[in-house]
Amino acid sequence: MTPKKAAQAREAKTVFFCAECGNESPKWFGRCPHCDAWNSAREGPGRREAAPARRQGYAASADQASAPLKLDEIDSSADARWVSGIGELDRVLGGGLVPGSLVLIGGDPGIGKSTLALQLAAALGRAGRSVLYVSGEESPRQVKLRAERLALRGGLDRLWMQSEIDLERIFEEVERLRPSLLVIDSIQTLYLGSLDGAPGSVSQVRECGLRLLRLAKERSLPVLLIGHVTKDGSVAGPRTLEHMVDAVLYLEGERHHEYRILGAAKNRFGSTHEIGVFTMQGDGLAEVENPSERLLQDRGDSVPGSAVVAAIEGSRPLLVEVQALVAPTHFANPQRVAQGIDARRLAVVIAVLEKRAGLSLAGADVFVNVAGGIRLEEPAADLGLALALASSFRDRPLRPDLVAIGEVGLGGELRPVPQLERRLAEARRLGFRAAVVPKRSLPEGATGALGAASLHEAIGRVLDPDHAR
């Protein structure tokens, strides 16, 4: 073969994939024509080479194709959830693992993904279910050392460990052992020998994910995938991987802090608003049964810029502290730094404070932080954020037993929020005797609740010396 023909053959076999959506093109592209992502082109083998692997992966489903069934004739009792015993994880999953589900857990390196997966495997082992734990990054000895460090109580006699990255060999062990749960740590280390791409490439991750999806559905075998994340926080690999799985969980938190937050970005079997709170300890991840009390235990008394917000995360109320610092700027453009609060929402609240409440923040740096690593996304946190900013700006602390609940409109009005009674009940349980809420949703006979129609009125009532005592 001449060099020219060899080059043409290589060009025919190679395509470019979009790392975000999986779209492929015969030529390199700077911007994906499908999802408009920039610099996402990754070179890999074309679909023509991947076809034998796909035919092999889907052959079983073609042989076992079933006739259509009426929806009311389908037995759904077989998909009863498996309660793992890890309450916070079961809460995020929607009540437990569903047989045949494909669950993806993502997070930064060292955040605790493998620790959580090993604790889940041991918990199911104690419940009498066998687990195959496949690690492509660690040896069996390393996993055993982690299990000893975690001091797992029982269940290890039903936990099988395999250090392998060849997906075909993993399938052979699944056929031999017939486990109740398959754990893959991690999806970026797997490969199919019928594909030319290296482990972690777009083509390998996509095809391995499809094969595991077919395995989970055909055998009603729950499969837990662990995935690395990119710099922007999304799971590394093609975005199609997130689309094909049943649930996408993210374990977040600072590596040097104790709290870890488990949330669901996607869940076909439950809500995506639930969160699980863990603490990283020497013996692994421990559940936080009362997150509100733990998140507020380090709160200082009578500190300007501190406000307590009553949020609803899924099915439970959660009290968190919002900290704000307003200081004179030394730059031409003041800084706006937000952690745990959307930066655009912070900009809106600052604009309302300047226009409707008379606070001049144009020449000040603003720093906002939600304590404990919690991220507040619902509008009910607006009033607490605004009061924390006003408290820091005026250098006057809020009452330590005050909780703020309400949405702030662009006209400065306070809008009602749902489930106000549950939020107030949680605040009273933790010893908060005062609350400022929208006037239109003020409950009748609520002791200690202050109703305010506007943000200006709320600031005047809680920061006035007569009310701050």
Secondary structure, 3 states (H helix, E strand, C coil): CCHHHHHHHHHHHEEEEECCCCCEECCCCCECCCCCCECCEEEEECHHHHHHHHHHHHHHHHHCCCCCCCHHHCCCHHHCCECCCCHHHHHHHCCCECCCCEEEEEECCCCCHHHHHHHHHHHHHHCCCCEEEEECCCCHHHHHHHHHHHCCCCCHHHEEEECCCEHHHHHHHHHHHCCCEEEEECHHHCECCCCCCCCCCHHHHHHHHHHHHHHHHHHCCCEEEEECECCCCCECCCCHHHHHCCEEEEEECCCCCCEEEEEEEEECCCCCCCEEEEEEECCEEEECCCHHHHHHCCCCCCCCCEEEEEEEECCEEEEEEEEEEEEECCCCCCCEEEECECHHHHHHHHHHHHHHCCCCCCCEEEEEEEHHHCCECCHHHHHHHHHHHHHHHHCCCCCCCEEECCEECCCCEEECCCCHHHHHHHHHHCCCCEEEEEHHHCCCCCCCEEEECEHHHHHHHHHCHHHHC
